[in-house]
Amino acid sequence: MKFLRLYKNSQIFKIALSVAIVIVVYIASMFYSQMKKLDSTVELIANSNETQIELEKLLSVISIYETNLRSYIITKEESYIEDRFLSRGKIEESIKKLKTLTAKTPARNKDIDRLKKIIDYRFKLFRQTLIIAKSKNSGAVHLNAKLLESSDATDMMKSFVTKIVFSESTKTKFQNDNHQFELRDSIITAFLLVILSLLILLLSFNKMNVDIDELRKANDKLKLLNESYNTAEKTAGFGHWMVNLETNVYSFSDNLFRLMGVEPNAFKPNIENSIKYIHPDDLDYVTKVHIDSLLNHQSTSMIFRFLTPNGDIKYIMGVGSFTKDGNGDLIKIGVNYDITNQYKKTLELEENNKELKYINTELEAFNNIVSHDLQEPLRKIQMFISRIEEKELDSLSEQGKEYFSKVRLTANRMQALLIDLVNYSRTIKGDKVFVKTDLNKIIDEILQDLSSNIEEKNAVIQIGELPTINAISFQIKQLFINLISNALKYSKEDVQPQISIATKKITEKDVLNNKTINKEDYYKIVITDNGIGFKQEYAEKIFLLFKRLETDPKYSGTGLGLAICNRIVDNHKGFIKAKGKTDVGSKFSIFFPKGDLL
């Protein structure tokens, strides 16, 4: 499988093919070199054989010349010596040819020069012998001596030629053996060259088949992808188009035609045919932006409308950008999105925002009324109640005193309610500027503010080491004021309040939406008390607006304190959980996100 993957890898195959071609070229060069050597060897063998032939011709001519001379001496017949000059010419031709044949072999060339001298000496003896033979005054003794000298010269010449011939023969045999060896090497090299070439052809042919098969599969996938893309365009409500700036040829996707309200390929894609489907009020703008972009090659983004043949109006977001195709031609590719629904929702949202702004304005006015206009008459009521209590209380009947006490408590409760309403609205409307906030300093400030209540209740408050978080400082202060005030307010009679505020480790029991809370993402702050507690079934209801679980008149409250706490924690992207048990106490766990999550 690994080899198959490597074989299918085009880059690996190209490298392997390149290496194989280099090897083939190397073997081919070796084969060429061997053939050159073979040619050289053949040439040397032929040269050596021709040299031997020419030497044999020389000996033959000399022998014939010598035989004719002896025949003339015996018979005195002139015909035997008529062709002596012709023989001499043949010898000169042979010597010249031998010089040419041995031109590349200096030592052998010198041997030919020496042979020529021996031949010249032999012909000199021929002439002297011929002169003696023709002379009437020379005796037989003198002629026999010259013949003997000529015979010795002939033997010496034959011996020298034989030596050269033997040397050339040995050389020829060596060259012939070398030729056979090189011939075998050449055959083997040629065989390897043919085998390797065939192997490369087979691998290339097989790779071509594999590539064709892969190409076919890729083409099938491309067709499927194109069909999927067309389906996706139709489902998602967008279409694309393309124009080649070199050829000015346009192409539209099927769904682009559908966006215009016609069937695919209902007309030839071009500007002239498509502008009739653009809303008349948008036509000049769209045309100008598009033509300008074709000139300056800048990307485009615009919103316009299609007016379909049946009169429907579609809001379209059109974007376009430039790139180059495989041929290097500059093209512009555009995508048109049908944003009709989004556009209408945007208009609705804008209307809702206007209404929301109006509501916020009214809420702001309400806050002003609560914090100023309602507070002022309430303060006067409380002032008059205080004066009556100081000067007229004793003159009231017992029932009047009871009614008066209820009026005072109701006024105080209304003031607390107004203050809580203002605080709650601040958690919704107030500025949300997050800064580094040290919870230890916040708790210290709160304990100082609540010192009189703490002393009155003789409460014991234990504070652990608390983290520094990104927070809205005044809201965090309000959060802990409410929780500590509740712990003091709902403490048991004749039992010293025990309140603890500490950072705890997040465990597997701490879950949110059925998932364990990640201790790397959150801080866990736990506030516990030993007060009157509550039933666990009300653990989530206590965070609702105006929801009071305790109806005993001795426990004052508006039902907004914990709702404010829940809103503050939500503003900080955290969450709060409550756990309680009647007559045992309450525990509030607050999870603040660490800085990266805000």
N, C-alpha and C positions, 0 to 999 in steps of 0.2 A: 504493500500500500504506500509506503514511504517513497519507494522508487517511482511508483505511478504518479504520485503527487509531484515529485521532482520532474518527471517526464512531461507532465502537463504544464509545468511552469515555463512560460515562454522565455523568461530571462535565462533560466538555467539551460534550456534547450539551445538558445542562441549562443551561449558561452560554449556548450559542448560542441555545437556545430562549428563554431569558429576554431576551437581546438582541433577538431577532426580535419577541417580544411587546411589548417597549418601543417598538420601531420601529412596530409595528402600532398601538399605543395613541397614539403621537405622530401618525401619519398620520390615525388616526381623529379625534383632537382637531382636526387641521388641517381635515379634511373637515367636522367639526361646525362649526368656526369659519367655514368657507367657506359652509356652508349658512345659518348665521346671517346672514352678510353678504348672501347671496342674498335671504333673507327681508327683510332691511333695505332692500336695493336695490329689491325688488319693492314694498315698502311705500312707499318714496320716489317710485317711478314712479307708483304708483296715487294717492298723495297729490297729486303734481304734476298728473296728468291730471284728478283730481277738482277741483283748484283751478282749472284752466283751464275745466272745464265750468261750474263755479259762476260764474266771471267772465263766460263767454259768456251764461249765463242772466241775469246782471245787465244786461248790454248789451241782451239781447233784451227784458227787462221794461221797461227805460228807453225803448228804441226804440218798443215797443208803446204805452207810456204817452204818449210824445211824439206818436205818430201819432194816437192817439185824441183828444188835446187839440187838435191841428190840425183833425181832422175835426169836433170840436164847434164850434170857432171858425167853421168854414166853414158848417156846417149848423145849428148851435144845437140839435142833437139831444142830449138829456140821456143817452141810452143809452151814448154814447161815454165818458162820465165816471162812469158808475155804479160801475165796479169799481176806481176809483183807490185806494181804501183796501186792497182785496184785494191789489193789485199792490204796494202799500207793504209789506204784511205778508210777501209773498214775498221782497222785497228784504232785509227784516230777517232772515228765516230764512237767506238766502244769506250775508249779512254774518256772522251768528253761526257758520254752518258754516265760512266762510272763516277766521274767527278760530281755530276749532278745528283746522282743517287746517294752519294756519301757526303753531300754538302753539310748535313746536320750532324755528321759524326767526324769530328776533327781527326781523330786517330786513324780512322779508316780512310779518310781523305789523304792523309800523309802516306798511307800504304799504297794508294793508287799512284801518288806522285813517284814513289820509289819503284813501283811496277813499271811506270812509264819509262823511267831511266833504264830499267833492266831490258825492256823491249827495245828502247833506242839502241842500247849496247848490242842486243842480239841482232838487230837489223844492220848495225855497223859491221858485225862479223859476217852477216849474209853478204853484204856488198864486197867485203874483202875476199871472202871465199869465192864469190862469183868472178871477181877480177882475176884471182889466181887461176880459177878454172879456165877462163878465157885466154889467159896469157900462155904463149907457146914456150916462154923461157922458164916458167916455173916447173919445178919437178914434183913428182908424186909425194915425196916426203913432206915438202912444204905444204902441199894441199891437204894431206892427211892430218898434219899438225893443226891446221886451221879448222878442219872438220871436227877434230877432237875438241878443240877449244869451243867451237860452236855448240857441240853436243853438251859440253859441261855447262855452257851458259843456258842452253835450253832446259837442262835438268834443274838448274838453279831456279830458273823462271817458273818451271812447273811446280817445284817444291814450294816456292813463295805463293804462287796462285793457289795451290792445294791447301796451304796453311790458311790463306784468306777465306777460301771456300769452306774449309772445315769450321773456321770461326763463325762465318755467316750461317752455316748450317746449325751450329750449336745455338747461335743467337735465335735462329728461326724456330728451333725446337723449344727454347725457353719462351719465346714470344707466343708460340702456339699453345704451350701449356698454360701460360698466363691468360691467353685468349679464352681457352676453355673454362678456366676458373671464373673469369669475368663474365663469360657468357652465362654460366650457371647462376652467378650472383644477379645478373640482369634479369634472368628468367624469374628468379625468386622475387626480386624487387617488383617486376612487372606484375607478378601474381598477387603480391601484397597490395600493390596499387589498385589492381582491378577489384580485389576482394573488398578493400576499404572503401573504394568508390561506390561499389554496389551496396555496401553496408550503409554508407551515408545516404545513398539514393533511397534505400528501403526505409531507413529511419525518417528521412524527410517526407517520403510518401506517406508513411504511417502517421507522422505528426500532422501532415496536411489533412489526412482523413480525420484525425482526432480534432484538429482545429475546425474542420468543416462541421463535424458533429457538434462541437461546442458552439460554433457559430449558429447552427440550426437551433440548438437549445436556447441560446441567447436571443435569437430572433423570435422564437416562440414565447419566451419570457417577455420580450419587448412588446410583442403583440398583446399579451395578457396585461402587461403593465399599462399599455396605451388604452386598452379597454377599461382597466381599473381606473385610470386617470380620468377618462371621459365620464365614467360613472361617478367618480368623486367630484368632478366639476359640476355635474348635474345635481348631485346631492347637496354639495356645499354652496351652490348658487354662484359660481364664478366661471369665467371663460378667459382664454388667452388668445393673443394674436402676435404676429411677428411680421416684420418688414425688412427686406434686404436693401440696404441703402445703395448698394452697387447696381442691383438690377431693378429696384423699385417694385419687387414682387411681394405681395401680401399673402398671408395665410391666416385663417381663422379656425379656432377649434369648434367642434360641433355645438357645444353649449353656448358659445358666444352668439351663434345664430339664434339659439333658443332665447337668450336674454333679449334679443331684438324682437322676439315674437314671431319668428319664422322658423321653418324647418332647416336642418343642416344642409349646407351647400345650396341654399335657395338662390344665391347670386354669386357672381365672381367677387372674391375678396379684394376690395380696394376702397380708397377714401370716397370716391364718387358714389359708389353704390351703398355705402354704409351711413353717409351723413343724413340720408333721408329718414333714418330711424332715430336721430338725435333731436331732442326737443328744440323747437325753433328758437326759444329764448336762450338756449345754451350753445347753439350752433357756432356762432362767431367766436365765442370764447374757446370752445374745444378745438376748433380748427386752427386758430391762431397758436394756441399752446403746442399743439402737435407739430405743426409745420416749423415753428421756431425751434423746437427740440431737435428736429431732423437737421437743422442748419448748424446749431451750436452744440449738438450732442450732449445736452443736459438731461438728467432724469426728470420725469414729470410725475405729478400727483395732483389729482383734481376730482371734484365731485360734480357730476352732471346727471342729466335725465335721458332715458330712452322713452320714446313715444312709440308704442307698438302699433301694428296695423289695426288692432281691435280697440284702440283708444286708451289702453292701460299706460300709466306712468310708472317707470321704475327708476329709483334713485341708484346711481352707479358710482362706486369709488374706482377710479382708473389710475393705475400706476404703471410706469414704464422706465426701462433702463437699457443701456447699450452694452454690447459685448461683441465678440467676433466668433464666427462659425469655424468649422473645420477647414474651410478654404481660405480663411483669413479675411473674409468679407465682414464689414461692419454691419451689425444688425441691431434692431431695436425690438425688444420683447416687452409686451404689455399684458397686464392682467386686469380684468374688469370684474368687480365684485358687486353683486346685487345687495345693496344695503337698505332696501326699502323699509323692511321691518325695523332695523336698527334706527334708521332716520326718523321714522314715526315715533319710536319709543323715546328717541332723544328729544323730539318736540314735546312729548308727554312729560318727560323728565324735567324739561325746562319750565313747563307749566307748573309741575309739582314743586320745583325749586322756588318759583315765585310765590306759590301758596305757602311753602315752608318758611320763606323769608317773612311773609306776612304773619305767620303763626309765631315765629321767633320774636318779631317785633311786639306782638301782643303779649308773649311770655315775658319779655323784658319789661313791658309796661306793668304786667302783673307783679313781677318781682319788685318793681319800684313801689307799687301800691302796698305790697306786703311789708317791704322793708321800711317804708316811710309813712305812707298815708294811713295804713291800719295800725301801725305801731303807735302813732301819736295819740289817737283817741284811747287806745288801750292803756298807754302810760297815764293819761288823765284819769281813766277809770280807777287804775291801781292807786293813783295819788289820792283820789277822793275816798277810796276804800280805806287807805291808811289813815286819813284824817278822821273819818268816822270811827275807826277802830280806836284812835287815841282819845277822842273827846266824847263820842256818843254811844259807845258800845255798852256802857253800863246801864244806859237808859232803855235799852232794848229788852224785850221779853226773851225768855229762854228759846222760844221757837224762832224769834227774830234773829237772835244770835246764831242759831243753827243755819238759818237761811243766809245770813251775812257771811258765815264761814264758807258755805258752798259757793257763794258769789266770788269770794276771794280766790278759792281754789280753781274755779272755772276760769277766772281772768288770768291766773298764773299759767294754767294749762294752755289757754289760747296764746299767750305770749311765747311759751315753749314751742307750740305748734308752728307759729309764724316764723320763729327762728330756724326751726328744722326745715320748713319749706324753703326758706332762703338758702340754707346750706345745701339742700338737695338740688335746687336749681343751679347752684354754683358748680356742683359736680357735673352737671350736664352742659352748662353754657360757659363755664369759666375757662380762662386761659390754661392750656395744657403744655406748660414749658417744663421739660424734664431736666433735672440737674442732679449731680452727685449728692446724695442725701445720706448722712450718717444717722441711722436709726437710734443709736445710743444717745445722741444729742437731742433728738426729737423727744424721746421718752423722758429725759431729764427735764426738759421744758414743760412737758405735760404734768409731771409729778409736782413741779413747783406751782403750776396753775391750779391743780386739784389738791393742794396741800391741806386746805381747810376741811374738805370732804374726807380726806384720808385720816386726818386727826380726829374728826368727829366720829368716824367708824372704827377708829383704832386699828386700821387695816395694816397688814404686813404685805409688802410688795417686793418680790424677788425679781431682779433683772439680770439676765444672762448677757453674754457677749453677742451683740447683734451686728449684722453686716451693713455695709454701705451699698445703696442701690441707686439706680437712676429713677427718679421719682418727681412728682409734683408736690413740693414740700408742704404747702398748706393743706393739701388733701390728705397726705399721710398723717399729718398732725391731727386732723379732724377724725381720721379713722381710729387711731389709738385712743383719742379722747373719748369717743363714743364707746369703744369696747371696755375701757377701764371704768368709765362712768357707769355703764351697765353692770359691771361686776360689783361696784360699790352699792349701786341702787338696789340690785336684787340679791343682796346678801341676807343671810338668815339672822333672825333676832337672837340676841344673847350668844352669838357665835362670832368669834373674831374672824374677819374676812382674810382669806389667804389668796393672794393673786400672784401668778407667776407668768413672766414673759421671757421666752428663751428661743434660741435657734435650735432646731432639732434635725436629725438626719432623716432623709427620705428613705422609707423602707418599701418592701414589696406590697405592703398593705395600702399604701397611698396610691390610689388609682384615679384616673380621669377618663371618662367615656370607655370604661372597661379595659383601659391600658395603664400599665404601671408608669408612674411619673418618673421622668429621667432626672436623676439627682444632679446631672451635669448642666441642666437647663434652668433649675429653679432653686430658690431659697425657701425654706419652710420655717415660718415664725408661729409659735404656739402660745396662746393666752389661755390660761386655766384659772378657775376660781372654785371656791367651795360654797357657792350660793345656793339659791333655791332650785336651780337647774330647770329642765323642761323635758317633756316626753320626746323621745327620739323621732317619733312619727311626725313631729312638727319641725324637724331640722332644716327643711328647705322653706317652709312657709314663713319662718320668722324673718326672712329677708325681703318679704313682700311689703309694698307700701301700706301703711296704716294697719299693719297686722300686729295686734298685741295678744300675747298668749295669757298674760296675767291681768285679770280684771279687778283684782283687789284694789280698792281706792288708795290704800296706803302706799302702793307702788305707782308712782307717777310715770307718765310717758305718753308719747304721741304715736308710736308705731312707725316712726321714720328713721330712727337711729341706725338700726341694722340695714335698712334699705339703702341709707347713705353709705354705710360701710361696703355693701355689695357693689354699689355703683363706683366707688373709689377704686376698689380692687380691680373691677372690670376695666376702668380707665387705664390701669397699669398692665393690662394684658395678663392678669393673674386670675386667681379664683380663691374663694373662701369656703370652708366647710365647717359645719357646726356639729358638735356631739354633746348630748346632755343626758342627765338622769335626775329625775325628780328628787329633791332634798339631798342630792349628793354634790351637784355642781355642773359647770359647763366648761367645754373646751372648744376654742375657735382656732382652726388651723388656716393660716394664710400662706399662699404660695405666690411668691414674687418672682417673675422671670429675671434671669441674669441679664446683664447689659446687652448681649448680642441679640436677644430675642425681642427687644423693644423696637 
